[in-house]
Amino acid sequence: MTTESPRWFTSSYSDNGGNCIEVATNLATPHGLIPVRDSKNPHGPTLTLPTHAFTSFLTGVKAGEFATA
C-alpha cells in the first residue's frame, strides 16, 4: 500500500457489541485510499478502497440501500 502507517479508528456511533469496522482515513488525502479492517481481528486482512468507492459505500449506507439480517 504505502510506507505511511494507517491510523485506525472506529466510529463513535459504533456501539453494537463489537461488530464494527475500523478505517484509516489519514491515507485518503495523500494517497486516495481508505483501508478498512474488522475491529475484532486487527491483525487480519485489510480491504483498501479508493476514496471515491468508500464515499459511495457510505452514501449507500446512509440511504438505507443495504439490507440487514
mmCIF file of the N, C-alpha and C atoms, coordinates in Angstrom:
data_MODEL
# 
_entry.id   MODEL 
# 
loop_
_atom_site.group_PDB 
_atom_site.id 
_atom_site.type_symbol 
_atom_site.label_atom_id 
_atom_site.label_alt_id 
_atom_site.label_comp_id 
_atom_site.label_asym_id 
_atom_site.label_entity_id 
_atom_site.label_seq_id 
_atom_site.pdbx_PDB_ins_code 
_atom_site.Cartn_x 
_atom_site.Cartn_y 
_atom_site.Cartn_z 
_atom_site.occupancy 
_atom_site.B_iso_or_equiv 
_atom_site.pdbx_formal_charge 
_atom_site.auth_seq_id 
_atom_site.auth_comp_id 
_atom_site.auth_asym_id 
_atom_site.auth_atom_id 
_atom_site.pdbx_PDB_model_num 
ATOM 1   N N  . MET A 1 1  ? 0.845   -1.178 0.000  1.00 0.00 ? 1  MET A N  1 
ATOM 2   C CA . MET A 1 1  ? 0.000   0.000  0.000  1.00 0.00 ? 1  MET A CA 1 
ATOM 3   C C  . MET A 1 1  ? 0.888   1.240  0.000  1.00 0.00 ? 1  MET A C  1 
ATOM 4   N N  . THR A 1 2  ? 1.352   1.679  1.165  1.00 0.00 ? 2  THR A N  1 
ATOM 5   C CA . THR A 1 2  ? 2.237   2.837  1.262  1.00 0.00 ? 2  THR A CA 1 
ATOM 6   C C  . THR A 1 2  ? 3.209   2.590  2.412  1.00 0.00 ? 2  THR A C  1 
ATOM 7   N N  . THR A 1 3  ? 4.190   3.451  2.533  1.00 0.00 ? 3  THR A N  1 
ATOM 8   C CA . THR A 1 3  ? 5.098   3.347  3.671  1.00 0.00 ? 3  THR A CA 1 
ATOM 9   C C  . THR A 1 3  ? 4.529   4.067  4.887  1.00 0.00 ? 3  THR A C  1 
ATOM 10  N N  . GLU A 1 4  ? 3.515   4.895  4.705  1.00 0.00 ? 4  GLU A N  1 
ATOM 11  C CA . GLU A 1 4  ? 2.864   5.584  5.817  1.00 0.00 ? 4  GLU A CA 1 
ATOM 12  C C  . GLU A 1 4  ? 1.954   4.606  6.553  1.00 0.00 ? 4  GLU A C  1 
ATOM 13  N N  . SER A 1 5  ? 2.003   4.630  7.879  1.00 0.00 ? 5  SER A N  1 
ATOM 14  C CA . SER A 1 5  ? 1.190   3.709  8.672  1.00 0.00 ? 5  SER A CA 1 
ATOM 15  C C  . SER A 1 5  ? -0.239  4.211  8.813  1.00 0.00 ? 5  SER A C  1 
ATOM 16  N N  . PRO A 1 6  ? -1.215  3.316  8.653  1.00 0.00 ? 6  PRO A N  1 
ATOM 17  C CA . PRO A 1 6  ? -2.605  3.701  8.876  1.00 0.00 ? 6  PRO A CA 1 
ATOM 18  C C  . PRO A 1 6  ? -2.841  4.032  10.349 1.00 0.00 ? 6  PRO A C  1 
ATOM 19  N N  . ARG A 1 7  ? -3.651  5.046  10.605 1.00 0.00 ? 7  ARG A N  1 
ATOM 20  C CA . ARG A 1 7  ? -4.088  5.384  11.960 1.00 0.00 ? 7  ARG A CA 1 
ATOM 21  C C  . ARG A 1 7  ? -5.553  4.946  12.061 1.00 0.00 ? 7  ARG A C  1 
ATOM 22  N N  . TRP A 1 8  ? -5.767  3.812  12.690 1.00 0.00 ? 8  TRP A N  1 
ATOM 23  C CA . TRP A 1 8  ? -7.082  3.170  12.728 1.00 0.00 ? 8  TRP A CA 1 
ATOM 24  C C  . TRP A 1 8  ? -7.995  3.815  13.749 1.00 0.00 ? 8  TRP A C  1 
ATOM 25  N N  . PHE A 1 9  ? -9.294  3.888  13.418 1.00 0.00 ? 9  PHE A N  1 
ATOM 26  C CA . PHE A 1 9  ? -10.287 4.317  14.393 1.00 0.00 ? 9  PHE A CA 1 
ATOM 27  C C  . PHE A 1 9  ? -11.625 3.671  14.072 1.00 0.00 ? 9  PHE A C  1 
ATOM 28  N N  . THR A 1 10 ? -12.447 3.585  15.089 1.00 0.00 ? 10 THR A N  1 
ATOM 29  C CA . THR A 1 10 ? -13.812 3.075  14.964 1.00 0.00 ? 10 THR A CA 1 
ATOM 30  C C  . THR A 1 10 ? -14.744 4.250  15.203 1.00 0.00 ? 10 THR A C  1 
ATOM 31  N N  . SER A 1 11 ? -15.818 4.320  14.472 1.00 0.00 ? 11 SER A N  1 
ATOM 32  C CA . SER A 1 11 ? -16.779 5.406  14.602 1.00 0.00 ? 11 SER A CA 1 
ATOM 33  C C  . SER A 1 11 ? -17.310 5.514  16.024 1.00 0.00 ? 11 SER A C  1 
ATOM 34  N N  . SER A 1 12 ? -17.561 6.725  16.458 1.00 0.00 ? 12 SER A N  1 
ATOM 35  C CA . SER A 1 12 ? -18.168 6.929  17.774 1.00 0.00 ? 12 SER A CA 1 
ATOM 36  C C  . SER A 1 12 ? -19.605 6.408  17.808 1.00 0.00 ? 12 SER A C  1 
ATOM 37  N N  . TYR A 1 13 ? -20.197 6.150  16.660 1.00 0.00 ? 13 TYR A N  1 
ATOM 38  C CA . TYR A 1 13 ? -21.550 5.588  16.586 1.00 0.00 ? 13 TYR A CA 1 
ATOM 39  C C  . TYR A 1 13 ? -21.538 4.071  16.747 1.00 0.00 ? 13 TYR A C  1 
ATOM 40  N N  . SER A 1 14 ? -20.371 3.465  16.755 1.00 0.00 ? 14 SER A N  1 
ATOM 41  C CA . SER A 1 14 ? -20.257 2.009  16.846 1.00 0.00 ? 14 SER A CA 1 
ATOM 42  C C  . SER A 1 14 ? -20.384 1.572  18.294 1.00 0.00 ? 14 SER A C  1 
ATOM 43  N N  . ASP A 1 15 ? -21.569 1.132  18.642 1.00 0.00 ? 15 ASP A N  1 
ATOM 44  C CA . ASP A 1 15 ? -21.820 0.610  19.978 1.00 0.00 ? 15 ASP A CA 1 
ATOM 45  C C  . ASP A 1 15 ? -22.735 -0.594 19.837 1.00 0.00 ? 15 ASP A C  1 
ATOM 46  N N  . ASN A 1 16 ? -22.295 -1.540 18.988 1.00 0.00 ? 16 ASN A N  1 
ATOM 47  C CA . ASN A 1 16 ? -23.155 -2.667 18.660 1.00 0.00 ? 16 ASN A CA 1 
ATOM 48  C C  . ASN A 1 16 ? -22.574 -4.004 19.112 1.00 0.00 ? 16 ASN A C  1 
ATOM 49  N N  . GLY A 1 17 ? -21.828 -4.011 20.172 1.00 0.00 ? 17 GLY A N  1 
ATOM 50  C CA . GLY A 1 17 ? -21.323 -5.272 20.698 1.00 0.00 ? 17 GLY A CA 1 
ATOM 51  C C  . GLY A 1 17 ? -20.117 -5.841 19.984 1.00 0.00 ? 17 GLY A C  1 
ATOM 52  N N  . GLY A 1 18 ? -19.365 -5.025 19.291 1.00 0.00 ? 18 GLY A N  1 
ATOM 53  C CA . GLY A 1 18 ? -18.129 -5.486 18.674 1.00 0.00 ? 18 GLY A CA 1 
ATOM 54  C C  . GLY A 1 18 ? -18.211 -5.821 17.199 1.00 0.00 ? 18 GLY A C  1 
ATOM 55  N N  . ASN A 1 19 ? -19.354 -5.672 16.591 1.00 0.00 ? 19 ASN A N  1 
ATOM 56  C CA . ASN A 1 19 ? -19.483 -5.928 15.153 1.00 0.00 ? 19 ASN A CA 1 
ATOM 57  C C  . ASN A 1 19 ? -19.184 -4.646 14.384 1.00 0.00 ? 19 ASN A C  1 
ATOM 58  N N  . CYS A 1 20 ? -17.929 -4.242 14.412 1.00 0.00 ? 20 CYS A N  1 
ATOM 59  C CA . CYS A 1 20 ? -17.533 -2.952 13.849 1.00 0.00 ? 20 CYS A CA 1 
ATOM 60  C C  . CYS A 1 20 ? -16.425 -3.127 12.812 1.00 0.00 ? 20 CYS A C  1 
ATOM 61  N N  . ILE A 1 21 ? -16.249 -2.090 12.055 1.00 0.00 ? 21 ILE A N  1 
ATOM 62  C CA . ILE A 1 21 ? -15.076 -1.992 11.208 1.00 0.00 ? 21 ILE A CA 1 
ATOM 63  C C  . ILE A 1 21 ? -14.250 -0.817 11.698 1.00 0.00 ? 21 ILE A C  1 
ATOM 64  N N  . GLU A 1 22 ? -12.983 -0.846 11.353 1.00 0.00 ? 22 GLU A N  1 
ATOM 65  C CA . GLU A 1 22 ? -12.093 0.275  11.618 1.00 0.00 ? 22 GLU A CA 1 
ATOM 66  C C  . GLU A 1 22 ? -11.623 0.806  10.271 1.00 0.00 ? 22 GLU A C  1 
ATOM 67  N N  . VAL A 1 23 ? -11.435 2.101  10.196 1.00 0.00 ? 23 VAL A N  1 
ATOM 68  C CA . VAL A 1 23 ? -10.939 2.723  8.976  1.00 0.00 ? 23 VAL A CA 1 
ATOM 69  C C  . VAL A 1 23 ? -9.730  3.580  9.313  1.00 0.00 ? 23 VAL A C  1 
ATOM 70  N N  . ALA A 1 24 ? -8.923  3.855  8.304  1.00 0.00 ? 24 ALA A N  1 
ATOM 71  C CA . ALA A 1 24 ? -7.745  4.711  8.467  1.00 0.00 ? 24 ALA A CA 1 
ATOM 72  C C  . ALA A 1 24 ? -7.843  5.820  7.428  1.00 0.00 ? 24 ALA A C  1 
ATOM 73  N N  . THR A 1 25 ? -8.500  6.899  7.801  1.00 0.00 ? 25 THR A N  1 
ATOM 74  C CA . THR A 1 25 ? -8.728  7.987  6.845  1.00 0.00 ? 25 THR A CA 1 
ATOM 75  C C  . THR A 1 25 ? -7.507  8.869  6.630  1.00 0.00 ? 25 THR A C  1 
ATOM 76  N N  . ASN A 1 26 ? -6.451  8.665  7.410  1.00 0.00 ? 26 ASN A N  1 
ATOM 77  C CA . ASN A 1 26 ? -5.263  9.504  7.235  1.00 0.00 ? 26 ASN A CA 1 
ATOM 78  C C  . ASN A 1 26 ? -4.577  9.287  5.883  1.00 0.00 ? 26 ASN A C  1 
ATOM 79  N N  . LEU A 1 27 ? -4.915  8.196  5.191  1.00 0.00 ? 27 LEU A N  1 
ATOM 80  C CA . LEU A 1 27 ? -4.302  7.939  3.886  1.00 0.00 ? 27 LEU A CA 1 
ATOM 81  C C  . LEU A 1 27 ? -5.150  8.455  2.727  1.00 0.00 ? 27 LEU A C  1 
ATOM 82  N N  . ALA A 1 28 ? -6.336  9.002  3.027  1.00 0.00 ? 28 ALA A N  1 
ATOM 83  C CA . ALA A 1 28 ? -7.238  9.451  1.974  1.00 0.00 ? 28 ALA A CA 1 
ATOM 84  C C  . ALA A 1 28 ? -6.663  10.613 1.165  1.00 0.00 ? 28 ALA A C  1 
ATOM 85  N N  . THR A 1 29 ? -6.217  11.648 1.825  1.00 0.00 ? 29 THR A N  1 
ATOM 86  C CA . THR A 1 29 ? -5.719  12.820 1.106  1.00 0.00 ? 29 THR A CA 1 
ATOM 87  C C  . THR A 1 29 ? -4.398  12.559 0.390  1.00 0.00 ? 29 THR A C  1 
ATOM 88  N N  . PRO A 1 30 ? -3.385  12.010 1.064  1.00 0.00 ? 30 PRO A N  1 
ATOM 89  C CA . PRO A 1 30 ? -2.110  11.849 0.359  1.00 0.00 ? 30 PRO A CA 1 
ATOM 90  C C  . PRO A 1 30 ? -2.078  10.731 -0.687 1.00 0.00 ? 30 PRO A C  1 
ATOM 91  N N  . HIS A 1 31 ? -2.949  9.704  -0.513 1.00 0.00 ? 31 HIS A N  1 
ATOM 92  C CA . HIS A 1 31 ? -2.851  8.541  -1.391 1.00 0.00 ? 31 HIS A CA 1 
ATOM 93  C C  . HIS A 1 31 ? -4.147  8.163  -2.094 1.00 0.00 ? 31 HIS A C  1 
ATOM 94  N N  . GLY A 1 32 ? -5.272  8.781  -1.719 1.00 0.00 ? 32 GLY A N  1 
ATOM 95  C CA . GLY A 1 32 ? -6.557  8.456  -2.331 1.00 0.00 ? 32 GLY A CA 1 
ATOM 96  C C  . GLY A 1 32 ? -7.078  7.088  -1.946 1.00 0.00 ? 32 GLY A C  1 
ATOM 97  N N  . LEU A 1 33 ? -6.663  6.592  -0.775 1.00 0.00 ? 33 LEU A N  1 
ATOM 98  C CA . LEU A 1 33 ? -7.026  5.251  -0.331 1.00 0.00 ? 33 LEU A CA 1 
ATOM 99  C C  . LEU A 1 33 ? -7.588  5.287  1.083  1.00 0.00 ? 33 LEU A C  1 
ATOM 100 N N  . ILE A 1 34 ? -8.533  4.362  1.360  1.00 0.00 ? 34 ILE A N  1 
ATOM 101 C CA . ILE A 1 34 ? -9.045  4.206  2.712  1.00 0.00 ? 34 ILE A CA 1 
ATOM 102 C C  . ILE A 1 34 ? -9.012  2.715  3.054  1.00 0.00 ? 34 ILE A C  1 
ATOM 103 N N  . PRO A 1 35 ? -8.078  2.312  3.932  1.00 0.00 ? 35 PRO A N  1 
ATOM 104 C CA . PRO A 1 35 ? -8.045  0.926  4.382  1.00 0.00 ? 35 PRO A CA 1 
ATOM 105 C C  . PRO A 1 35 ? -9.176  0.672  5.384  1.00 0.00 ? 35 PRO A C  1 
ATOM 106 N N  . VAL A 1 36 ? -9.728  -0.545 5.336  1.00 0.00 ? 36 VAL A N  1 
ATOM 107 C CA . VAL A 1 36 ? -10.820 -0.961 6.219  1.00 0.00 ? 36 VAL A CA 1 
ATOM 108 C C  . VAL A 1 36 ? -10.450 -2.333 6.775  1.00 0.00 ? 36 VAL A C  1 
ATOM 109 N N  . ARG A 1 37 ? -10.744 -2.564 8.060  1.00 0.00 ? 37 ARG A N  1 
ATOM 110 C CA . ARG A 1 37 ? -10.483 -3.877 8.654  1.00 0.00 ? 37 ARG A CA 1 
ATOM 111 C C  . ARG A 1 37 ? -11.543 -4.191 9.708  1.00 0.00 ? 37 ARG A C  1 
ATOM 112 N N  . ASP A 1 38 ? -11.624 -5.450 10.081 1.00 0.00 ? 38 ASP A N  1 
ATOM 113 C CA . ASP A 1 38 ? -12.533 -5.923 11.117 1.00 0.00 ? 38 ASP A CA 1 
ATOM 114 C C  . ASP A 1 38 ? -11.940 -5.569 12.473 1.00 0.00 ? 38 ASP A C  1 
ATOM 115 N N  . SER A 1 39 ? -12.694 -4.873 13.303 1.00 0.00 ? 39 SER A N  1 
ATOM 116 C CA . SER A 1 39 ? -12.163 -4.453 14.598 1.00 0.00 ? 39 SER A CA 1 
ATOM 117 C C  . SER A 1 39 ? -11.873 -5.636 15.516 1.00 0.00 ? 39 SER A C  1 
ATOM 118 N N  . LYS A 1 40 ? -12.525 -6.787 15.296 1.00 0.00 ? 40 LYS A N  1 
ATOM 119 C CA . LYS A 1 40 ? -12.277 -7.968 16.115 1.00 0.00 ? 40 LYS A CA 1 
ATOM 120 C C  . LYS A 1 40 ? -11.011 -8.710 15.697 1.00 0.00 ? 40 LYS A C  1 
ATOM 121 N N  . ASN A 1 41 ? -10.471 -8.379 14.529 1.00 0.00 ? 41 ASN A N  1 
ATOM 122 C CA . ASN A 1 41 ? -9.292  -9.075 14.006 1.00 0.00 ? 41 ASN A CA 1 
ATOM 123 C C  . ASN A 1 41 ? -8.298  -8.048 13.450 1.00 0.00 ? 41 ASN A C  1 
ATOM 124 N N  . PRO A 1 42 ? -7.690  -7.233 14.320 1.00 0.00 ? 42 PRO A N  1 
ATOM 125 C CA . PRO A 1 42 ? -6.826  -6.154 13.844 1.00 0.00 ? 42 PRO A CA 1 
ATOM 126 C C  . PRO A 1 42 ? -5.568  -6.606 13.112 1.00 0.00 ? 42 PRO A C  1 
ATOM 127 N N  . HIS A 1 43 ? -5.203  -7.867 13.253 1.00 0.00 ? 43 HIS A N  1 
ATOM 128 C CA . HIS A 1 43 ? -4.022  -8.376 12.549 1.00 0.00 ? 43 HIS A CA 1 
ATOM 129 C C  . HIS A 1 43 ? -4.412  -9.180 11.314 1.00 0.00 ? 43 HIS A C  1 
ATOM 130 N N  . GLY A 1 44 ? -5.702  -9.207 11.014 1.00 0.00 ? 44 GLY A N  1 
ATOM 131 C CA . GLY A 1 44 ? -6.197  -9.946 9.861  1.00 0.00 ? 44 GLY A CA 1 
ATOM 132 C C  . GLY A 1 44 ? -6.095  -9.123 8.585  1.00 0.00 ? 44 GLY A C  1 
ATOM 133 N N  . PRO A 1 45 ? -6.792  -9.557 7.554  1.00 0.00 ? 45 PRO A N  1 
ATOM 134 C CA . PRO A 1 45 ? -6.714  -8.879 6.255  1.00 0.00 ? 45 PRO A CA 1 
ATOM 135 C C  . PRO A 1 45 ? -7.313  -7.474 6.289  1.00 0.00 ? 45 PRO A C  1 
ATOM 136 N N  . THR A 1 46 ? -6.831  -6.652 5.390  1.00 0.00 ? 46 THR A N  1 
ATOM 137 C CA . THR A 1 46 ? -7.303  -5.282 5.230  1.00 0.00 ? 46 THR A CA 1 
ATOM 138 C C  . THR A 1 46 ? -7.820  -5.113 3.813  1.00 0.00 ? 46 THR A C  1 
ATOM 139 N N  . LEU A 1 47 ? -8.961  -4.476 3.692  1.00 0.00 ? 47 LEU A N  1 
ATOM 140 C CA . LEU A 1 47 ? -9.516  -4.126 2.391  1.00 0.00 ? 47 LEU A CA 1 
ATOM 141 C C  . LEU A 1 47 ? -9.192  -2.656 2.154  1.00 0.00 ? 47 LEU A C  1 
ATOM 142 N N  . THR A 1 48 ? -8.499  -2.356 1.073  1.00 0.00 ? 48 THR A N  1 
ATOM 143 C CA . THR A 1 48 ? -8.136  -0.972 0.772  1.00 0.00 ? 48 THR A CA 1 
ATOM 144 C C  . THR A 1 48 ? -8.967  -0.490 -0.413 1.00 0.00 ? 48 THR A C  1 
ATOM 145 N N  . LEU A 1 49 ? -9.737  0.555  -0.165 1.00 0.00 ? 49 LEU A N  1 
ATOM 146 C CA . LEU A 1 49 ? -10.648 1.089  -1.174 1.00 0.00 ? 49 LEU A CA 1 
ATOM 147 C C  . LEU A 1 49 ? -10.185 2.451  -1.671 1.00 0.00 ? 49 LEU A C  1 
ATOM 148 N N  . PRO A 1 50 ? -10.404 2.742  -2.957 1.00 0.00 ? 50 PRO A N  1 
ATOM 149 C CA . PRO A 1 50 ? -10.199 4.110  -3.414 1.00 0.00 ? 50 PRO A CA 1 
ATOM 150 C C  . PRO A 1 50 ? -11.190 5.023  -2.677 1.00 0.00 ? 50 PRO A C  1 
ATOM 151 N N  . THR A 1 51 ? -10.804 6.241  -2.432 1.00 0.00 ? 51 THR A N  1 
ATOM 152 C CA . THR A 1 51 ? -11.641 7.178  -1.686 1.00 0.00 ? 51 THR A CA 1 
ATOM 153 C C  . THR A 1 51 ? -13.041 7.285  -2.270 1.00 0.00 ? 51 THR A C  1 
ATOM 154 N N  . HIS A 1 52 ? -13.165 7.366  -3.595 1.00 0.00 ? 52 HIS A N  1 
ATOM 155 C CA . HIS A 1 52 ? -14.489 7.521  -4.211 1.00 0.00 ? 52 HIS A CA 1 
ATOM 156 C C  . HIS A 1 52 ? -15.368 6.301  -3.958 1.00 0.00 ? 52 HIS A C  1 
ATOM 157 N N  . ALA A 1 53 ? -14.792 5.103  -3.911 1.00 0.00 ? 53 ALA A N  1 
ATOM 158 C CA . ALA A 1 53 ? -15.573 3.894  -3.641 1.00 0.00 ? 53 ALA A CA 1 
ATOM 159 C C  . ALA A 1 53 ? -16.062 3.879  -2.191 1.00 0.00 ? 53 ALA A C  1 
ATOM 160 N N  . PHE A 1 54 ? -15.225 4.290  -1.255 1.00 0.00 ? 54 PHE A N  1 
ATOM 161 C CA . PHE A 1 54 ? -15.632 4.336  0.139  1.00 0.00 ? 54 PHE A CA 1 
ATOM 162 C C  . PHE A 1 54 ? -16.730 5.373  0.342  1.00 0.00 ? 54 PHE A C  1 
ATOM 163 N N  . THR A 1 55 ? -16.602 6.509  -0.317 1.00 0.00 ? 55 THR A N  1 
ATOM 164 C CA . THR A 1 55 ? -17.628 7.549  -0.232 1.00 0.00 ? 55 THR A CA 1 
ATOM 165 C C  . THR A 1 55 ? -18.958 7.038  -0.774 1.00 0.00 ? 55 THR A C  1 
ATOM 166 N N  . SER A 1 56 ? -18.933 6.322  -1.881 1.00 0.00 ? 56 SER A N  1 
ATOM 167 C CA . SER A 1 56 ? -20.159 5.738  -2.449 1.00 0.00 ? 56 SER A CA 1 
ATOM 168 C C  . SER A 1 56 ? -20.778 4.729  -1.485 1.00 0.00 ? 56 SER A C  1 
ATOM 169 N N  . PHE A 1 57 ? -19.940 3.922  -0.845 1.00 0.00 ? 57 PHE A N  1 
ATOM 170 C CA . PHE A 1 57 ? -20.427 2.960  0.138  1.00 0.00 ? 57 PHE A CA 1 
ATOM 171 C C  . PHE A 1 57 ? -21.123 3.676  1.290  1.00 0.00 ? 57 PHE A C  1 
ATOM 172 N N  . LEU A 1 58 ? -20.501 4.702  1.850  1.00 0.00 ? 58 LEU A N  1 
ATOM 173 C CA . LEU A 1 58 ? -21.107 5.439  2.957  1.00 0.00 ? 58 LEU A CA 1 
ATOM 174 C C  . LEU A 1 58 ? -22.425 6.090  2.548  1.00 0.00 ? 58 LEU A C  1 
ATOM 175 N N  . THR A 1 59 ? -22.476 6.615  1.347  1.00 0.00 ? 59 THR A N  1 
ATOM 176 C CA . THR A 1 59 ? -23.717 7.222  0.848  1.00 0.00 ? 59 THR A CA 1 
ATOM 177 C C  . THR A 1 59 ? -24.828 6.178  0.803  1.00 0.00 ? 59 THR A C  1 
ATOM 178 N N  . GLY A 1 60 ? -24.506 4.977  0.331  1.00 0.00 ? 60 GLY A N  1 
ATOM 179 C CA . GLY A 1 60 ? -25.485 3.889  0.289  1.00 0.00 ? 60 GLY A CA 1 
ATOM 180 C C  . GLY A 1 60 ? -25.943 3.460  1.673  1.00 0.00 ? 60 GLY A C  1 
ATOM 181 N N  . VAL A 1 61 ? -25.028 3.383  2.617  1.00 0.00 ? 61 VAL A N  1 
ATOM 182 C CA . VAL A 1 61 ? -25.383 3.013  3.983  1.00 0.00 ? 61 VAL A CA 1 
ATOM 183 C C  . VAL A 1 61 ? -26.343 4.044  4.568  1.00 0.00 ? 61 VAL A C  1 
ATOM 184 N N  . LYS A 1 62 ? -26.003 5.319  4.422  1.00 0.00 ? 62 LYS A N  1 
ATOM 185 C CA . LYS A 1 62 ? -26.845 6.395  4.969  1.00 0.00 ? 62 LYS A CA 1 
ATOM 186 C C  . LYS A 1 62 ? -28.221 6.420  4.315  1.00 0.00 ? 62 LYS A C  1 
ATOM 187 N N  . ALA A 1 63 ? -28.309 5.998  3.063  1.00 0.00 ? 63 ALA A N  1 
ATOM 188 C CA . ALA A 1 63 ? -29.592 5.992  2.352  1.00 0.00 ? 63 ALA A CA 1 
ATOM 189 C C  . ALA A 1 63 ? -30.388 4.719  2.607  1.00 0.00 ? 63 ALA A C  1 
ATOM 190 N N  . GLY A 1 64 ? -29.828 3.774  3.375  1.00 0.00 ? 64 GLY A N  1 
ATOM 191 C CA . GLY A 1 64 ? -30.531 2.538  3.687  1.00 0.00 ? 64 GLY A CA 1 
ATOM 192 C C  . GLY A 1 64 ? -30.590 1.570  2.509  1.00 0.00 ? 64 GLY A C  1 
ATOM 193 N N  . GLU A 1 65 ? -29.594 1.607  1.641  1.00 0.00 ? 65 GLU A N  1 
ATOM 194 C CA . GLU A 1 65 ? -29.609 0.765  0.444  1.00 0.00 ? 65 GLU A CA 1 
ATOM 195 C C  . GLU A 1 65 ? -29.164 -0.677 0.695  1.00 0.00 ? 65 GLU A C  1 
ATOM 196 N N  . PHE A 1 66 ? -28.718 -0.986 1.899  1.00 0.00 ? 66 PHE A N  1 
ATOM 197 C CA . PHE A 1 66 ? -28.235 -2.328 2.191  1.00 0.00 ? 66 PHE A CA 1 
ATOM 198 C C  . PHE A 1 66 ? -29.165 -2.992 3.197  1.00 0.00 ? 66 PHE A C  1 
ATOM 199 N N  . ALA A 1 67 ? -29.595 -4.193 2.880  1.00 0.00 ? 67 ALA A N  1 
ATOM 200 C CA . ALA A 1 67 ? -30.480 -4.920 3.788  1.00 0.00 ? 67 ALA A CA 1 
ATOM 201 C C  . ALA A 1 67 ? -29.702 -5.397 5.002  1.00 0.00 ? 67 ALA A C  1 
ATOM 202 N N  . THR A 1 68 ? -30.367 -5.489 6.129  1.00 0.00 ? 68 THR A N  1 
ATOM 203 C CA . THR A 1 68 ? -29.742 -6.020 7.330  1.00 0.00 ? 68 THR A CA 1 
ATOM 204 C C  . THR A 1 68 ? -30.361 -7.368 7.654  1.00 0.00 ? 68 THR A C  1 
ATOM 205 N N  . ALA A 1 69 ? -29.565 -8.199 8.266  1.00 0.00 ? 69 ALA A N  1 
ATOM 206 C CA . ALA A 1 69 ? -30.037 -9.564 8.585  1.00 0.00 ? 69 ALA A CA 1 
ATOM 207 C C  . ALA A 1 69 ? -30.725 -9.599 9.921  1.00 0.00 ? 69 ALA A C  1 
# 
